[in-house]
Protein backbone atom coordinates (compact mmCIF):
# COMPACT_ATOMS: atom_id res chain seq x y z
CA UNK A 1 0.00 0.00 0.00
CA UNK A 2 2.84 2.38 0.86
CA UNK A 3 4.62 1.68 -2.45
CA UNK A 4 1.34 2.16 -4.34
CA UNK A 5 0.73 5.51 -2.66
CA UNK A 6 4.28 6.75 -3.33
CA UNK A 7 4.18 5.56 -6.96
CA UNK A 8 0.82 7.28 -7.47
CA UNK A 9 1.97 10.58 -5.95
CA UNK A 10 5.20 10.55 -7.95
CA UNK A 11 3.23 9.87 -11.15
CA UNK A 12 0.82 12.71 -10.41
CA UNK A 13 3.66 15.05 -9.51
CA UNK A 14 5.56 14.40 -12.74
CA UNK A 15 2.56 14.52 -15.09
CA UNK A 16 0.80 17.51 -13.52
CA UNK A 17 4.02 19.50 -13.15
CA UNK A 18 4.96 19.02 -16.79
CA UNK A 19 1.43 19.89 -17.91
CA UNK A 20 1.44 23.13 -15.95
CA UNK A 21 5.01 23.94 -17.03
CA UNK A 22 3.70 23.91 -20.59
CA UNK A 23 1.23 26.68 -19.72
CA UNK A 24 3.90 28.50 -17.68
CA UNK A 25 6.72 28.49 -20.23
CA UNK A 26 4.57 29.50 -23.20
CA UNK A 27 2.84 32.21 -21.15
CA UNK A 28 6.22 33.62 -20.09
CA UNK A 29 7.39 33.49 -23.72
CA UNK A 30 4.26 35.44 -24.71
CA UNK A 31 5.00 38.12 -22.06
CA UNK A 32 2.20 37.19 -19.65
CA UNK A 33 2.81 37.78 -15.94
CA UNK A 34 2.49 34.60 -13.85
CA UNK A 35 1.07 35.17 -10.39
CA UNK A 36 1.18 31.59 -9.07
CA UNK A 37 2.33 28.13 -10.10
CA UNK A 38 0.62 25.56 -7.88
CA UNK A 39 1.17 21.81 -7.67
CA UNK A 40 -2.07 20.64 -6.06
CA UNK A 41 -5.18 22.46 -4.86
CA UNK A 42 -6.50 23.77 -1.58
CA UNK A 43 -4.50 24.82 1.44
CA UNK A 44 -0.95 26.02 0.72
CA UNK A 45 1.71 23.89 2.42
CA UNK A 46 4.88 25.43 0.98
CA UNK A 47 5.47 28.67 -0.91
CA UNK A 48 8.40 30.43 -2.53
CA UNK A 49 8.41 33.69 -4.50
CA UNK A 50 10.92 34.01 -7.34
CA UNK A 51 12.55 37.17 -8.71
CA UNK A 52 9.71 37.62 -11.22
CA UNK A 53 7.17 37.79 -8.38
CA UNK A 54 5.70 34.36 -9.17
CA UNK A 55 4.55 32.26 -6.21
CA UNK A 56 5.67 28.61 -6.46
CA UNK A 57 3.25 26.67 -4.30
CA UNK A 58 2.76 23.11 -3.02
CA UNK A 59 -0.88 22.61 -1.98
CA UNK A 60 -2.59 20.00 0.17
CA UNK A 61 -4.75 18.17 -2.42
CA UNK A 62 -2.37 16.54 -4.94
CA UNK A 63 -4.98 15.76 -7.62
CA UNK A 64 -3.93 18.39 -10.15
CA UNK A 65 -2.47 21.87 -10.27
CA UNK A 66 -2.83 25.26 -11.91
CA UNK A 67 -1.00 28.31 -13.27
CA UNK A 68 -2.62 31.61 -12.26
CA UNK A 69 -1.91 34.41 -14.72
CA UNK A 70 -2.69 38.09 -14.55
CA UNK A 71 -6.34 38.44 -15.64
CA UNK A 72 -6.92 34.96 -17.02
CA UNK A 73 -10.60 34.78 -16.08
CA UNK A 74 -12.85 34.28 -19.15
CA UNK A 75 -14.57 37.44 -20.31
CA UNK A 76 -16.43 38.58 -23.40
CA UNK A 77 -16.89 41.68 -25.51
CA UNK A 78 -20.02 42.46 -23.49
CA UNK A 79 -18.19 42.27 -20.16
CA UNK A 80 -14.60 43.50 -20.60
CA UNK A 81 -12.19 43.25 -17.69
CA UNK A 82 -10.25 46.39 -16.83
CA UNK A 83 -7.12 44.37 -16.04
CA UNK A 84 -7.02 43.37 -19.69
CA UNK A 85 -5.58 46.84 -20.38
CA UNK A 86 -2.29 45.66 -18.91
CA UNK A 87 0.17 44.49 -21.56
CA UNK A 88 1.19 41.63 -19.25
CA UNK A 89 -2.32 40.27 -18.74
CA UNK A 90 -3.53 37.08 -20.35
CA UNK A 91 -6.68 38.59 -21.86
CA UNK A 92 -4.76 41.44 -23.54
CA UNK A 93 -2.84 38.94 -25.69
CA UNK A 94 -3.88 38.27 -29.29
CA UNK A 95 -6.13 35.22 -29.65
CA UNK A 96 -3.29 33.27 -31.27
CA UNK A 97 -1.08 33.66 -28.19
CA UNK A 98 -3.94 32.78 -25.84
CA UNK A 99 -4.60 29.68 -27.93
CA UNK A 100 -0.92 28.67 -27.72
CA UNK A 101 -0.77 29.20 -23.94
CA UNK A 102 -3.82 27.03 -23.28
CA UNK A 103 -2.85 24.33 -25.79
CA UNK A 104 0.68 24.10 -24.34
CA UNK A 105 -0.39 22.07 -21.29
CA UNK A 106 -1.84 19.02 -23.09
CA UNK A 107 0.74 19.30 -25.87
CA UNK A 108 3.52 19.11 -23.28
CA UNK A 109 1.90 15.94 -21.89
CA UNK A 110 2.10 14.39 -25.36
CA UNK A 111 5.73 15.53 -25.69
CA UNK A 112 6.52 13.98 -22.31
CA UNK A 113 5.02 10.68 -23.50
CA UNK A 114 7.27 10.80 -26.58
CA UNK A 115 10.30 11.32 -24.32
CA UNK A 116 9.31 8.43 -22.03
CA UNK A 117 8.69 6.01 -24.90
CA UNK A 118 11.92 7.10 -26.62
CA UNK A 119 13.86 6.59 -23.37
CA UNK A 120 12.54 3.04 -23.01
CA UNK A 121 13.39 2.27 -26.64
CA UNK A 122 16.91 3.69 -26.36
CA UNK A 123 17.94 2.13 -23.03
CA UNK A 124 16.36 -1.18 -24.00
CA UNK A 125 14.29 -3.64 -22.03
CA UNK A 126 13.88 -7.37 -21.61
CA UNK A 127 10.48 -8.28 -23.07
CA UNK A 128 8.66 -11.59 -23.59
CA UNK A 129 9.46 -13.08 -26.98
CA UNK A 130 6.60 -13.17 -29.50
CA UNK A 131 6.43 -16.98 -29.46
CA UNK A 132 2.83 -18.15 -29.72
CA UNK A 133 1.20 -20.86 -27.66
CA UNK A 134 -1.30 -23.45 -28.82
CA UNK A 135 -4.45 -21.67 -30.05
CA UNK A 136 -7.69 -23.10 -28.58
CA UNK A 137 -9.60 -25.39 -30.92
CA UNK A 138 -12.10 -23.43 -33.00
CA UNK A 139 -10.48 -20.07 -32.21
CA UNK A 140 -9.76 -17.49 -34.92
CA UNK A 141 -6.02 -18.23 -34.73
CA UNK A 142 -6.55 -22.00 -34.97
CA UNK A 143 -8.85 -21.61 -37.98
CA UNK A 144 -6.24 -19.28 -39.54
CA UNK A 145 -3.50 -21.90 -39.32
CA UNK A 146 -1.48 -20.58 -36.37
CA UNK A 147 0.45 -23.32 -34.52
CA UNK A 148 2.18 -23.62 -31.17
CA UNK A 149 5.78 -22.41 -31.33
CA UNK A 150 5.22 -19.97 -34.21
CA UNK A 151 7.26 -16.80 -33.73
CA UNK A 152 5.28 -13.68 -34.61
CA UNK A 153 7.47 -11.34 -36.66
CA UNK A 154 4.99 -8.85 -38.17
CA UNK A 155 1.42 -7.61 -37.88
CA UNK A 156 -0.03 -6.23 -41.13
CA UNK A 157 3.54 -6.11 -42.49
CA UNK A 158 4.75 -3.97 -39.57
CA UNK A 159 7.69 -5.72 -37.84
CA UNK A 160 7.31 -6.63 -34.16
CA UNK A 161 10.26 -7.56 -31.95
CA UNK A 162 8.44 -8.82 -28.85
CA UNK A 163 5.06 -9.95 -27.54
CA UNK A 164 4.15 -6.55 -25.99
CA UNK A 165 4.70 -4.88 -29.38
CA UNK A 166 2.65 -7.56 -31.11
CA UNK A 167 -0.14 -7.35 -28.54
CA UNK A 168 -0.37 -3.56 -28.91
CA UNK A 169 -0.62 -3.80 -32.70
CA UNK A 170 -3.23 -6.58 -32.47
CA UNK A 171 -5.23 -4.74 -29.82
CA UNK A 172 -5.74 -1.76 -32.12
CA UNK A 173 -6.84 -3.99 -35.00
CA UNK A 174 -9.11 -6.12 -32.81
CA UNK A 175 -11.00 -3.00 -31.70
CA UNK A 176 -12.05 -2.41 -35.32
CA UNK A 177 -12.67 -5.87 -36.72
CA UNK A 178 -11.71 -6.95 -40.22
CA UNK A 179 -8.65 -8.80 -41.50
CA UNK A 180 -5.19 -8.97 -39.98
CA UNK A 181 -2.10 -10.44 -41.61
CA UNK A 182 0.39 -12.19 -39.35
CA UNK A 183 4.01 -12.67 -40.36
CA UNK A 184 5.29 -15.88 -38.76
CA UNK A 185 8.51 -17.83 -38.48
CA UNK A 186 8.08 -21.60 -38.22
CA UNK A 187 11.01 -24.03 -38.14
CA UNK A 188 13.26 -21.49 -39.82
CA UNK A 189 10.79 -20.67 -42.61
CA UNK A 190 8.83 -17.45 -43.08
CA UNK A 191 5.10 -17.55 -43.79
CA UNK A 192 1.98 -15.46 -43.47
CA UNK A 193 -1.47 -16.21 -42.10
CA UNK A 194 -4.66 -14.17 -42.48
CA UNK A 195 -7.05 -13.94 -39.52
CA UNK A 196 -10.66 -12.83 -39.87
CA UNK A 197 -11.97 -10.73 -36.99
CA UNK A 198 -15.75 -10.69 -37.51
CA UNK A 199 -16.65 -7.88 -35.09
CA UNK A 200 -14.87 -5.41 -32.86
CA UNK A 201 -13.88 -6.53 -29.39
CA UNK A 202 -14.88 -4.77 -26.17
CA UNK A 203 -11.92 -5.14 -23.74
CA UNK A 204 -14.30 -4.96 -20.76
CA UNK A 205 -16.21 -8.08 -21.73
CA UNK A 206 -13.38 -10.24 -23.06
CA UNK A 207 -9.65 -10.26 -23.59
CA UNK A 208 -9.06 -9.40 -27.27
CA UNK A 209 -6.14 -11.84 -27.43
CA UNK A 210 -8.31 -14.62 -26.00
CA UNK A 211 -10.92 -13.80 -28.65
CA UNK A 212 -8.25 -14.18 -31.32
CA UNK A 213 -6.84 -17.30 -29.69
CA UNK A 214 -3.35 -15.81 -29.45
CA UNK A 215 -1.13 -15.98 -26.40
CA UNK A 216 2.49 -16.27 -25.37
CA UNK A 217 3.96 -19.73 -25.84
CA UNK A 218 7.38 -21.25 -25.41
CA UNK A 219 6.98 -20.82 -21.67
CA UNK A 220 7.59 -23.27 -18.88
CA UNK A 221 4.97 -23.27 -16.08
CA UNK A 222 6.63 -22.19 -12.84
CA UNK A 223 5.32 -22.49 -9.30
CA UNK A 224 5.32 -19.02 -7.74
CA UNK A 225 4.20 -20.00 -4.23
CA UNK A 226 2.79 -23.00 -2.35
CA UNK A 227 -0.09 -22.78 0.12
CA UNK A 228 0.81 -23.86 3.64
CA UNK A 229 -0.72 -27.27 4.45
CA UNK A 230 -1.84 -27.92 0.87
CA UNK A 231 -1.53 -31.17 -1.10
CA UNK A 232 1.15 -29.47 -3.19
CA UNK A 233 3.28 -28.95 -0.10
CA UNK A 234 2.64 -32.55 0.97
CA UNK A 235 3.83 -33.72 -2.46
CA UNK A 236 7.11 -31.84 -2.00
CA UNK A 237 6.52 -29.01 -4.47
CA UNK A 238 8.19 -25.67 -3.76
CA UNK A 239 8.31 -22.14 -5.09
CA UNK A 240 10.36 -21.64 -8.30
CA UNK A 241 9.92 -25.27 -9.40
CA UNK A 242 9.53 -25.59 -13.19
CA UNK A 243 6.89 -28.10 -14.32
CA UNK A 244 8.31 -30.24 -17.14
CA UNK A 245 5.45 -32.75 -17.34
CA UNK A 246 2.23 -33.60 -15.51
CA UNK A 247 -0.15 -36.53 -15.96
CA UNK A 248 1.72 -37.66 -19.08
CA UNK A 249 1.55 -34.24 -20.76
CA UNK A 250 5.09 -33.25 -21.79
CA UNK A 251 6.14 -29.58 -21.87
CA UNK A 252 2.67 -28.44 -20.78
CA UNK A 253 1.42 -24.86 -21.05
CA UNK A 254 -0.10 -23.15 -18.01
CA UNK A 255 -3.66 -23.84 -19.16
CA UNK A 256 -2.88 -27.53 -19.62
CA UNK A 257 -1.45 -27.81 -16.10
CA UNK A 258 -4.65 -26.32 -14.68
CA UNK A 259 -6.87 -28.57 -16.81
CA UNK A 260 -5.01 -31.74 -15.80
CA UNK A 261 -5.14 -30.87 -12.09
CA UNK A 262 -8.85 -30.01 -12.22
CA UNK A 263 -9.62 -33.30 -14.00
CA UNK A 264 -7.85 -35.44 -11.39
CA UNK A 265 -9.60 -34.77 -8.08
CA UNK A 266 -8.40 -37.33 -5.52
CA UNK A 267 -6.39 -39.09 -8.25
CA UNK A 268 -2.59 -39.34 -8.12
CA UNK A 269 -0.66 -37.51 -10.82
CA UNK A 270 2.94 -38.05 -11.88
CA UNK A 271 4.66 -34.66 -12.08
CA UNK A 272 8.22 -33.97 -13.20
CA UNK A 273 9.89 -30.75 -12.11
CA UNK A 274 13.15 -28.88 -12.60
CA UNK A 275 14.42 -27.52 -9.29
CA UNK A 276 17.40 -25.28 -10.03
CA UNK A 277 18.80 -27.76 -12.55
CA UNK A 278 17.87 -30.94 -10.65
CA UNK A 279 15.16 -33.08 -12.31
CA UNK A 280 12.74 -34.62 -9.78
CA UNK A 281 9.79 -36.98 -10.19
CA UNK A 282 6.97 -36.46 -7.65
CA UNK A 283 3.40 -37.62 -7.14
CA UNK A 284 0.64 -35.04 -6.65
CA UNK A 285 -2.90 -35.96 -5.58
CA UNK A 286 -5.18 -32.94 -6.12
CA UNK A 287 -7.77 -32.31 -3.42
CA UNK A 288 -11.44 -32.48 -4.41
CA UNK A 289 -13.19 -29.09 -4.28
CA UNK A 290 -16.84 -28.35 -5.14
CA UNK A 291 -17.18 -25.10 -7.11
CA UNK A 292 -20.20 -22.82 -7.62
CA UNK A 293 -22.04 -24.93 -10.22
CA UNK A 294 -21.77 -28.03 -8.03
CA UNK A 295 -19.01 -29.57 -10.11
CA UNK A 296 -16.11 -31.26 -8.32
CA UNK A 297 -12.63 -30.32 -9.52
CA UNK A 298 -9.11 -30.96 -8.36
CA UNK A 299 -7.06 -28.30 -6.64
CA UNK A 300 -3.36 -28.50 -5.77
CA UNK A 301 -2.73 -25.42 -3.66
CA UNK A 302 -0.03 -23.53 -5.51
CA UNK A 303 0.14 -20.30 -7.48
CA UNK A 304 1.25 -20.79 -11.04
CA UNK A 305 3.27 -18.43 -13.19
CA UNK A 306 5.46 -18.78 -16.25
CA UNK A 307 9.14 -18.79 -17.02
CA UNK A 308 8.99 -16.71 -20.20
CA UNK A 309 11.70 -16.52 -22.91
CA UNK A 310 12.91 -12.92 -23.09
CA UNK A 311 14.43 -10.82 -25.86
CA UNK A 312 16.46 -7.61 -25.56
CA UNK A 313 14.72 -4.79 -27.41
CA UNK A 314 16.60 -1.51 -27.99
CA UNK A 315 17.08 1.06 -30.75
CA UNK A 316 19.34 3.94 -31.76
CA UNK A 317 18.73 7.56 -30.74
CA UNK A 318 16.82 8.73 -33.80
CA UNK A 319 14.88 5.50 -34.25
CA UNK A 320 13.94 5.56 -30.56
CA UNK A 321 12.65 9.10 -30.92
CA UNK A 322 10.66 8.26 -34.05
CA UNK A 323 9.19 5.16 -32.40
CA UNK A 324 8.31 7.33 -29.39
CA UNK A 325 6.39 9.71 -31.65
CA UNK A 326 4.66 6.81 -33.41
CA UNK A 327 3.68 5.10 -30.14
CA UNK A 328 2.34 8.37 -28.70
CA UNK A 329 0.31 9.00 -31.86
CA UNK A 330 -1.04 5.43 -31.91
CA UNK A 331 -1.98 5.60 -28.24
CA UNK A 332 -3.70 8.97 -28.59
CA UNK A 333 -5.61 7.87 -31.70
CA UNK A 334 -6.61 4.59 -30.04
CA UNK A 335 -7.90 6.53 -27.02
CA UNK A 336 -9.98 8.80 -29.26
CA UNK A 337 -11.41 5.79 -31.13
CA UNK A 338 -12.39 4.12 -27.87
CA UNK A 339 -14.04 7.34 -26.66
CA UNK A 340 -16.00 7.51 -29.89
CA UNK A 341 -17.11 3.89 -29.51
CA UNK A 342 -18.27 4.65 -25.97
CA UNK A 343 -20.39 7.54 -27.24
CA UNK A 344 -22.18 5.32 -29.76
CA UNK A 345 -22.47 2.38 -27.36
CA UNK A 346 -20.05 0.03 -29.12
CA UNK A 347 -17.73 -0.08 -26.09
CA UNK A 348 -18.79 -0.14 -22.46
CA UNK A 349 -18.21 2.87 -20.21
CA UNK A 350 -16.63 0.36 -17.83
CA UNK A 351 -13.39 1.23 -19.64
CA UNK A 352 -13.33 4.58 -17.83
CA UNK A 353 -10.92 4.43 -14.89
CA UNK A 354 -10.54 6.76 -11.94
CA UNK A 355 -7.77 7.63 -9.49
CA UNK A 356 -8.10 4.37 -7.54
CA UNK A 357 -7.40 2.22 -10.60
CA UNK A 358 -4.61 4.54 -11.73
CA UNK A 359 -3.02 4.33 -8.27
CA UNK A 360 -3.30 0.53 -8.37
CA UNK A 361 -1.58 0.37 -11.76
CA UNK A 362 1.08 2.79 -10.55
CA UNK A 363 1.90 0.45 -7.68
CA UNK A 364 1.84 -2.68 -9.84
CA UNK A 365 4.13 -1.25 -12.52
CA UNK A 366 6.50 0.17 -9.90
CA UNK A 367 6.87 -3.32 -8.44
CA UNK A 368 7.58 -4.81 -11.88
CA UNK A 369 10.44 -2.44 -12.70
CA UNK A 370 11.46 0.95 -14.05
CA UNK A 371 10.51 0.21 -17.69
CA UNK A 372 6.96 -0.83 -16.77
CA UNK A 373 6.54 2.24 -14.56
CA UNK A 374 7.88 4.67 -17.17
CA UNK A 375 5.62 3.05 -19.78
CA UNK A 376 2.69 3.55 -17.39
CA UNK A 377 3.66 7.22 -16.97
CA UNK A 378 3.75 7.62 -20.76
CA UNK A 379 0.31 6.03 -21.15
CA UNK A 380 -1.27 8.25 -18.47
CA UNK A 381 0.49 11.31 -19.92
CA UNK A 382 -1.08 10.59 -23.32
CA UNK A 383 -4.48 10.09 -21.68
CA UNK A 384 -4.12 13.37 -19.79
CA UNK A 385 -3.16 15.21 -22.96
CA UNK A 386 -6.01 13.76 -25.01
CA UNK A 387 -8.59 14.32 -22.27
CA UNK A 388 -7.61 17.96 -21.84
CA UNK A 389 -7.87 18.58 -25.58
CA UNK A 390 -11.50 17.44 -25.71
CA UNK A 391 -13.84 20.38 -26.51
CA UNK A 392 -15.47 20.32 -23.07
CA UNK A 393 -15.81 23.64 -21.23
CA UNK A 394 -13.74 23.70 -18.00
CA UNK A 395 -11.01 21.73 -19.80
CA UNK A 396 -8.24 23.23 -21.93
CA UNK A 397 -10.04 21.97 -25.02
CA UNK A 398 -13.14 23.94 -24.05
CA UNK A 399 -11.15 27.18 -23.89
CA UNK A 400 -9.57 26.36 -27.24
CA UNK A 401 -13.07 25.96 -28.65
CA UNK A 402 -13.94 29.48 -27.42
CA UNK A 403 -10.81 30.85 -29.10
CA UNK A 404 -11.67 29.11 -32.37
CA UNK A 405 -15.10 30.77 -32.21
CA UNK A 406 -13.38 34.09 -31.58
CA UNK A 407 -11.08 33.57 -34.57
CA UNK A 408 -14.04 32.77 -36.83
CA UNK A 409 -16.40 35.50 -35.53
CA UNK A 410 -13.76 38.13 -34.92
CA UNK A 411 -14.92 38.61 -31.31
CA UNK A 412 -15.24 36.44 -28.16
CA UNK A 413 -18.38 34.38 -27.48
CA UNK A 414 -21.09 36.11 -25.52
CA UNK A 415 -21.03 36.02 -21.73
CA UNK A 416 -24.28 34.02 -21.75
CA UNK A 417 -22.94 31.29 -24.02
CA UNK A 418 -19.72 31.06 -21.99
CA UNK A 419 -21.74 30.78 -18.78
CA UNK A 420 -23.94 28.00 -20.15
CA UNK A 421 -20.89 26.27 -21.55
CA UNK A 422 -19.18 26.31 -18.16
CA UNK A 423 -22.27 24.84 -16.50
CA UNK A 424 -22.48 22.09 -19.11
CA UNK A 425 -18.77 21.39 -18.70
CA UNK A 426 -19.12 21.04 -14.95
CA UNK A 427 -21.99 18.61 -15.46
CA UNK A 428 -20.08 16.49 -17.97
CA UNK A 429 -16.96 16.35 -15.79
CA UNK A 430 -19.00 15.50 -12.69
CA UNK A 431 -20.69 12.66 -14.58
CA UNK A 432 -17.35 11.34 -15.84
CA UNK A 433 -15.87 11.47 -12.34
CA UNK A 434 -18.90 9.64 -10.92
CA UNK A 435 -18.65 6.89 -13.56
CA UNK A 436 -14.89 6.56 -13.01
CA UNK A 437 -15.29 6.31 -9.24
CA UNK A 438 -18.11 3.78 -9.62
CA UNK A 439 -15.97 1.64 -11.94
CA UNK A 440 -13.08 1.83 -9.47
CA UNK A 441 -15.28 0.62 -6.62
CA UNK A 442 -16.74 -2.19 -8.74
CA UNK A 443 -13.23 -3.38 -9.63
CA UNK A 444 -12.20 -3.33 -5.98
CA UNK A 445 -15.19 -5.22 -4.59
CA UNK A 446 -15.52 -7.66 -7.47
Buried (B, 14 or more C-beta within 10 A) or exposed (E): EEEBEEBBEBBBBBBBBBBBBBBBBBBBEBEBBBBBBBBBEEEEEEEEEEEEEBBBBBBEEBEBBBBBBBBBEBBBEEEEBEBBEBEBBBBBBEBEBBBBBBBBBBBBBBBBBBBBBBBBBBEEBEBBBBBBBBBEEEBBBBBBBBBEBBBBBBBEEEEBBBBBBBBBBBBBBBBEEEEBBBBBBBEEEEEEBEBEBEEBBBBEEEEBBEBBBBBBBBBBBBBEBBEEEBBBBEBBBBEBBBBBBBBEBEEBBBBBBBBBBBEBBEEEBEBBBBBEEEEBEBEBBBBEEEEEEEEEBBBBBBEBBBBBBEBEBEBEEEEBBBBBBEBBBBBBEBBEBBBEBBEEEBBBBBBBBBBBBBBBBBBBBBEEEEBBBBBBBBBBBBBBBBBBBBBBBBBBBBBBBBBEBBEEEEEBBBBEBBBEBBEBBEEBBEEBEEBBBBBBEEBEEE
